[in-house]
């Protein structure tokens, strides 16, 4: 197995190499060696600390490393979020706020001149900053619901071949939907009768950007198996192969060899990959704009955010300047630059 020298592995490469060009050369050489090795892993990467002292704060653990008590505490807090009012929007509960917001953020909008646009939450550079703020708010509501300031969303490391079984176990998120009953989930704490999703009208003929709530709830649905999950090699390549954060035209057609954002978001030529592939593979509500109806959304996106944090720790911050100060959709006063430092922004670190 090829790995970093143990002394170097204990420090951030951001701190060790102050010259960005030199860092790129050395990390590029290292990535070639690691990808050639059969045992490459995230253990070869520097700690995600952005050069700061990150003792304390929230710890986002891998689902694989959660104790039975931690799994239970997370599940109970998520379910309790349905029972308390949102801190961010009047008239909705703390969980459904995220469902409504994400659905709105996934729709096309039309201005008074008839110009179509997408909110800056998807398919463009602010995809990762927007979802980092989304997760920060989820952590806040999770702590309120669980009455525990240490609660934080865990992450789902797709590169671990055993992670799928751990995530969709009966004591955590439950399993696949029943193919004989409209793919309704019937196992685990989010099964039919125990977890009601918010049904939304995700089509809008008027293109006015409004989301109309259907006056009923329904069961969570999943349909495992469409497409393929990201491979270990693809996930490691996302971090160890240097790419600019993003490149023109800064959308779904950005060259994935020149756009870390598009590589990770998964708009690969001819197929869904990485982030997109996980949504498609889980199926059900995860394939829709209202994907936060499935709690799997949050642990999935925690891993997406973790990959960005690894990229930042490895290559420095590469965010395109022309988008840095753009206010994130529905997050008043928050722009991409405010999210660059994970610990300062979210008071969180990945372990």
N, C-alpha and C positions, 0 to 999 in steps of 0.2 A: 504493500500500500504506500502510495506517495502522499506525504502530508507536510504541513508547515513545520519548521523548526519550533520546538515547544516554547522557547522564549518569545519568538515572534508571535506565536498564536495567542499569547496572553495579552497582547496590546492591540489597539486599533491601528490598522494600516494608515488611517488618516493621521494619526499622531506620528507613526514611524517614518513615513515618507511625506515630507512637506512639499515636495515638487510633484505637481500633478502629472506632467509628462513622464517623469521617472516612475511614478506609481503605476501609470498605465503600462509602461514597458514591462516592469517587473511582474505586475499582476497578470498581464497578457501571457508572459512566459509561464508563470505559475499555472494559469488556467489550462494551458496546453498540456502541461505535465499531469495535472490532476485529472483532466478528462481522459487522458490516456491510461490512467490507472483504474483498475477494476474496483477499487474500494473507495472511490471519492465520496465525501460526505460533507455536510455542513459543519462538522467538527473542524474542518480545515480552514474555516473562515474566522475573521476577527470577531471579538465581542461587539454587540450592537450598543455602543455607548456614545457615539458622536463626539468622542473626546472629552466627555463630561464625567463627573463622579455621579454614578447612577445608583448608589446604595439607597435603599428605601424605595418609596414609590410603589406603584402597582406592578405585580409580576403576572405576565400573561404566559401561562404554562402550556406546554403541549398537552392535548387531550390524553395522549398516551401516558403522561406522567401524573395525571390527577389521581388522588386517592378516592376511595369510595365516598368519603365525606365531602370532598370537594366537588365531585360529580353531582351529588345530591344537592349541595348548596346552590350550585349553578342552576340546576333544573328548577328547584323550588323558587329561586329569585326570578327566573324568567317567567314562570307561571304567575307569580305574584304581581309582576308588572301589568298584567291584564286587569288587576284589581285596584290599582292606584292611578290617580290622574297624572297626565303628562306634565313635566316641568316646563315644556317648551311650547305646548299648544293647548289652548283651552278646549274643553268639550270632547277630548279623546283620552283614552288610557295611555299609560306610559309605554306600552308595547306597540299599540296600533299607530302611534305617532310615527314610528319608523317605517311602518308599512305604507302609510299615506305619503310620507315625504319621499320615499324611494320611488314610489309609483309616479308621483309628480315629476321627479327628477329624470324619469326615463321616457318622458313624452316629448314629442315635437311641440313647439310653440310657434305661433304666428303673430307678428306685430301688426300695427294698424296699416302698414303698407303691404301686407301680404307676404312678408319675408319669413321663411321657415328657418327655425334654428333648434338645436338641442341644448338643454341646460348643460352647464359645464361639469356635470357629474360623471359623464360617460363619453367614451369615444373621442377623447381629447386629453391634453396634458393634465388637466386638473382631476382626472379620474382618481388618482392615488391620494392627493390632498383632500379631496371631497370625502372620500370614504374613511380617511384617518379621522376627520372631524366627526363623521357619523359614528364611528366606533367610540370616540371619546365620550360622546353624549350617551351612547348605550351603556358604557361603564358607569356613568353617573346614575342613570336610572336603575341599573342592576344593583348598585350599592344601596340606593334608597329602598328598593323593594325587598332586598335581603337583610336590611338593617345591618350591613357589614361594610365598612369603608375599605376593606381589603379585597372585596370581590372585583374580578375583572374577567372579561371574556377570554377563554382559552383559545388556542389556535389549532387548526387541523393541518398537520404536516402531511400533505399528499404524497411526499417522497417516501414515506414509510409504508411499505406494502400491507402492514397490519393495521393501519390507521382506520380504514373504512369500517372494519368490524367493530373497532372500539368506539367510533363515533355513533354508529347506528345500532348500538347494543340496547337491550331492553331497559337497562338502568340509566341510559343517557338520552339519546334522541329517538329511540325506537327505530323500527326497520322500514322495509319497503312497503308500498301500498298493495292492497289486495287486488290482483288483476281481475277477479270475479266480481268486484264491487267498486267499480269506477276508481280503482287505485287508491282507495282510502287507507290511511295508515291505521292499523289496528293493534299495534304493539307499542309498548313503552309509554312514557308519561305524556306524550303529545298525540296519543291515539284518539280516534273518533270518540266523542263523548267526554273527553278530558281536555281537549284543546280545540277551540273554535277560531278559525281564521276570519279575517275581514275580507269579504268579497267586494271587489271593486270593479267598476266599469272602466276598463283600460282602453277602450276605444272612444274616440270623441270626434264625431263627424264635423263638428263646428271648429275643431282645432283651436279651441280657446284656452287650452291648457288646464282646464278644470277637471278634477276627478270627482265623479259622482258615486257616492257610497250606495251600494245595493242594500236594501233594508232587511238583510238577513245574514246570518253567518253560515259557515259550512265547515266540513272536516278537512284536515290537512291531507294532501295527496302527494304521493311520490311514485315514480316509475323508473327504477334503476336500470341502467344499461345502455342508454343511447350514446353512441360515440365511444370515446375512450378517455379514461382519466389521464392526467399528466404523468409522464414517466419521471423516474428519478433523474435520469440524464437531462431531461428538459428543464427540470426545476433547478438543478445545480448549474446548468449552462446559463440560466437567466442571470445569475449573480457573478459567476466566474469569468464569463466572456464579456469583455468591455463593449458597451454600446452607449451612445449618448442617451440621456434620459428620454428624449423625443426628438423627432425631426419632421420637417415639412413633408406633407401638408397638415401634419398634426391631427390626423383623424384615423379612421379604420384602415386606410390604405397606406399609412406610414410603413416604410420598409422595416420589417422586424429585425433585420441585422443592424439597423441604425436607430432603433427606438425600443428602449427598455420598456417604456409604458405600453406600447402596442404588443410587444412580445408577451408581457405578463397579462395584459387584459385579454389577449387571445384571439385577435382578429387576424389569424394566419391565412395566407392565400389558400383557398380551397377547403378549409376546415376550421372548426372551433378548437381552440387549444387553451392550455393553462387555465386562467380564471373562467373563461367562457365554458370550457370543457367540463368543469366541475358542475356548473349550473345545469348544463345539458344532461350530464350523466345521472344526477340525482333526480331530475325530472319533476313533474308535478308543479307546484307553485314556484319551485326554484327556476323553472324555465320562463317565468313571467316577470313583468316589471314589478309586481308585488311580491318578489322573492323573499323579502324579510318575514313573510308569513311563516316560513319554515325557519326555526331557530338555527338550522344548519348554516343559514346565510352568514351569521355573525362569526362563527368559528372559521368558516371558509374565508371570509374577508380579513379576519385577524391574520391568517397566513399570508394573504396577499400583501397586507401592510408589513408583515415581517420580512417578506422578500424585498420590499422597498427599503426597509431599514437596513437590511444586509447590503443592498446595493449602495446605499449612502455611506455605510461604514467602510465599504471596500473601495469605492471609486470617488467618494466625495459627492457633494450636491451638484447635480448637473441640470437643474430645472431651467427651462428656457425663460429668459428674462422678460420677454413680452407678455407672459402669462402670470408672472409671479405675484403681481399686485391685484389681479382680477378677483373680485369678491366671489366667493363660492356660493353657488345657488342655494338660496334659502338660509344661508348662514351669515346673517348680517354682521359686518365688521370683521369677518374672517377671510383671509386670502391664503393662497398657497404658501407664501413666505412665512406665515404664522405657524405652519404645520411642519416645517423642515426638520426641526429638532424634535424627535419623538418624545423624549423624556420631558423637555420643557413644555411641549404642547399637551401631551396626554398624561404626564406623570406616570408613564408606563415603560416597561422594558420586557423583552422577550427572553425566555429561559428554556 
